[in-house]
Structure formats: C-alpha cells, structure tokens
Amino acid sequence: MSKVTIEFFHDAVCGWCYVLSPRLRKLVERADVEVKQRCFVLQRNDEEMVQRFGSLAAAKSEILNHWVACQQRADDPTRFNIEGMRAQPFSYPSGYLAALGAKAAELLGNSDTHWDYFDEIQRLHLKVNDNIGDRDVIIAAAGNIGLDTAAFTQALDSDEVRQAVEADLKRAREFNLRSIPSLIINGEHVVTDTLTNEQIEQLFLQ
C-alpha cells in the first residue's frame, strides 16, 4: 500500500478533535501515513461566539455539554476536566489565537511541530482549563514543547502566520467542510467524523 496523506482539520476548542488526535498518532506509529495539520477556526472572537450561541454564557454552557459527550467517547476520559472549566471565571474562548499559535509553531518547525503545539494547547484548554484566548497562555504553550518563546512571539505576530491560517480555511472551503474534526485523505476522500480506533483500523490498516 502506498503512503497515505491525511489532512487533519481541527480547532483547539474542539473536544472531538482532542479525542481523535491521539488515535491518529497511534496510526502514524503503525502505518506509512503522513498527517498534515490544518486549522479550522469555528469562531474567531466573542462577537462570533454570541452570534452562534446567543450569549457568551450560553456558549460556555452548550460547549461544556459537548465536552461530556466527548469524554464518554474518549480513550482516556481523565484528559477532560469539565467541572474545572465550568468553574473558571472567564468566558469560553474562541480558537483563533490558538490557531495562530499552531501556525507559528509550524513556521518554526514543520507540520509535526504544529501537531505537538495543537495537542499541548488542547491539553491546557481541556484538562488544565487555562484560558487559551489569553496571549500569555498561547506563548507558554510554545515553551512547553521546547520552542524558543521569543522567536515564537515574533512569528505569532507575523502576516505570514495569519495568511497561513487563512490558507487552511480556504482549503476547507474547497472541500465544503463545515464541521470538525474533518479529514481529507490523499487530497480526495473526505471524512467528517471522530473515527474510532476500529474505524481507523478498517480505513487504513486493512
């Protein structure tokens, strides 16, 4: 079987992406598969959160209900701290700043660096319950995975990084993606689901 390329579209605030990412990492260990990281920002700011959910309070309440479903489907439910996030005083953040951070990490490294950053920022969000709408948290995540924070901060503020986020969103529109996680396999086949380990086995290992 020839090498398979998977484009993994995700948002740091997406609990389903948090469930799928470690499964894709296991796949990479077992098969000749390359996973390219793609940003897909659901809402960019508070205004878009209000437009989608009605209010910031309603956004937090509904999204944390999603977390419950995600936790039930996760291979390791302890990676979620739902009540911890519920107790946090800040409004539920958008994933736009985290997307910029992920692309800054990619600029300093490669797609795997993006993935390492994405997994770390999701851990900080869904388990540690940090505010990933806070710039200091975004920069600290880079240091956590061994990136130079000064270089990262410079990249974070660059036009190149903003354009990279937009390029991923353009790529998503080309395939009419409307939800995440979404996978594009070999530039053709689209999967819009949180695949189980068994489904991954059937798709890629048989």
C-alpha positions in Angstrom: 0.0 0.0 0.0 1.4 3.4 -1.0 1.9 6.2 1.5 -1.3 7.8 2.7 -1.6 11.6 3.4 -4.3 12.8 5.8 -5.1 16.5 6.2 -6.4 16.9 9.8 -8.7 19.9 10.2 -9.1 21.0 13.8 -9.8 23.8 16.2 -8.2 24.0 19.7 -11.6 24.4 21.4 -13.0 21.2 19.8 -13.3 18.3 22.2 -13.9 15.8 19.4 -10.5 16.8 17.9 -9.0 16.1 21.3 -10.5 12.6 21.1 -9.3 11.9 17.6 -5.7 13.3 17.7 -4.2 10.6 19.9 -5.8 7.9 17.7 -4.2 9.5 14.6 -0.8 9.5 16.4 -1.2 5.7 17.0 -2.0 5.3 13.4 1.2 7.1 12.3 3.2 4.7 14.5 1.7 1.7 12.8 1.4 2.6 9.1 3.0 4.6 6.4 0.8 7.7 7.0 1.6 11.4 7.0 -0.8 13.7 8.9 -0.8 17.3 7.8 -2.2 19.7 10.3 -4.9 22.2 9.2 -6.6 25.0 11.2 -10.3 25.3 11.1 -11.5 28.1 13.4 -15.1 27.8 14.3 -15.5 31.3 15.8 -12.8 34.0 15.7 -13.9 36.2 18.6 -16.6 36.9 21.2 -18.9 38.6 18.6 -18.9 35.4 16.6 -19.5 33.3 19.7 -22.5 35.4 20.6 -23.8 35.2 17.0 -23.6 31.4 17.1 -24.8 30.7 20.7 -26.8 33.8 21.7 -24.5 34.9 24.5 -21.1 34.0 26.0 -22.7 32.3 28.9 -24.9 30.2 26.6 -21.8 29.3 24.6 -19.9 28.0 27.6 -22.9 26.0 28.8 -23.6 24.4 25.5 -19.9 23.7 24.7 -19.4 22.0 28.1 -22.3 19.8 27.4 -20.4 18.8 24.2 -17.4 18.0 26.4 -19.5 15.5 28.3 -20.2 13.6 25.1 -16.6 13.8 24.1 -15.4 12.5 27.4 -17.7 9.5 27.1 -16.1 8.6 23.7 -12.5 9.3 24.7 -10.0 6.5 25.1 -8.8 8.3 28.3 -11.7 10.2 29.9 -9.4 11.6 32.6 -8.0 14.0 29.9 -11.1 16.1 30.3 -11.8 18.4 33.3 -15.3 19.6 32.7 -16.1 20.9 36.1 -12.8 22.7 36.2 -13.6 24.7 33.1 -17.2 25.3 34.3 -15.7 26.9 37.5 -13.4 29.2 35.6 -14.5 32.9 35.6 -13.5 33.7 32.0 -15.8 33.4 29.1 -15.3 30.4 26.8 -12.6 31.4 24.4 -12.5 31.2 20.6 -9.8 29.1 19.0 -8.4 31.8 16.7 -5.4 32.9 18.8 -4.5 29.2 19.3 -4.7 28.7 15.5 -2.2 31.5 15.1 0.0 29.8 17.7 -0.2 26.5 15.9 0.8 28.1 12.6 3.6 30.0 14.3 4.9 26.7 15.7 4.7 25.2 12.2 6.7 28.1 10.8 9.4 27.5 13.4 9.4 23.7 12.7 7.1 21.7 10.5 3.6 20.1 10.5 4.6 17.8 13.3 5.6 20.8 15.4 2.2 22.2 14.7 0.7 18.9 15.9 2.8 19.0 19.1 1.6 22.5 19.7 -2.0 21.7 19.0 -2.0 18.8 21.4 -0.4 20.9 24.1 -2.8 23.8 23.7 -5.7 21.4 23.8 -4.3 19.8 27.0 -4.1 23.3 28.6 -7.6 24.0 27.5 -9.5 20.8 28.2 -7.6 19.4 31.1 -5.7 22.2 32.8 -8.5 24.7 32.0 -6.3 27.6 31.1 -7.7 30.4 29.0 -6.4 29.8 25.5 -7.8 33.2 24.5 -5.0 34.7 26.6 -1.8 35.6 24.8 0.4 34.6 27.7 -1.1 31.0 27.7 -0.5 30.8 23.9 3.2 31.7 24.3 3.7 29.5 27.4 2.4 26.5 25.3 5.2 27.1 22.8 7.8 27.0 25.6 6.2 23.8 27.0 7.0 21.9 23.7 10.6 23.3 23.6 10.2 26.2 21.2 12.0 29.5 21.7 9.4 31.8 23.0 10.9 35.0 21.6 11.0 33.6 18.1 7.6 32.2 18.6 6.2 35.5 19.7 7.7 37.2 16.6 6.2 34.6 14.4 2.8 34.8 16.2 2.5 38.5 15.2 3.6 38.0 11.6 1.5 38.4 8.4 2.8 35.0 7.3 1.2 33.2 10.1 -2.2 35.0 9.6 -2.1 34.1 6.0 -1.3 30.5 6.8 -4.5 30.3 8.9 -6.5 31.8 6.1 -4.9 29.4 3.6 -6.1 26.4 5.7 -9.6 27.9 5.8 -9.6 28.4 2.1 -8.6 24.7 1.7 -11.5 23.7 3.9 -13.9 25.7 1.7 -12.6 24.0 -1.4 -13.9 20.7 0.1 -17.0 22.3 1.6 -16.0 21.4 5.1 -18.5 22.6 7.7 -17.6 20.6 10.9 -14.5 19.3 12.7 -12.7 17.1 13.1 -12.6 16.6 9.3 -10.0 14.5 7.4 -9.1 14.8 3.7 -7.4 11.6 2.6 -5.0 11.7 -0.3 -6.5 15.0 -1.4 -9.8 13.4 -2.4 -11.8 11.5 0.2 -13.4 13.5 3.0 -14.3 12.0 6.4 -16.2 14.2 8.8 -16.4 12.1 11.9 -14.5 11.3 15.1 -13.2 7.9 14.0 -13.0 5.2 16.5 -9.8 3.1 16.7 -11.8 0.3 14.9 -12.8 2.6 12.1 -9.2 3.8 11.7 -8.1 0.2 11.5 -10.6 -0.6 8.8 -9.8 2.5 6.8 -6.0 2.5 6.9 -4.7 -0.9 8.2 -6.7 -3.5 6.2 
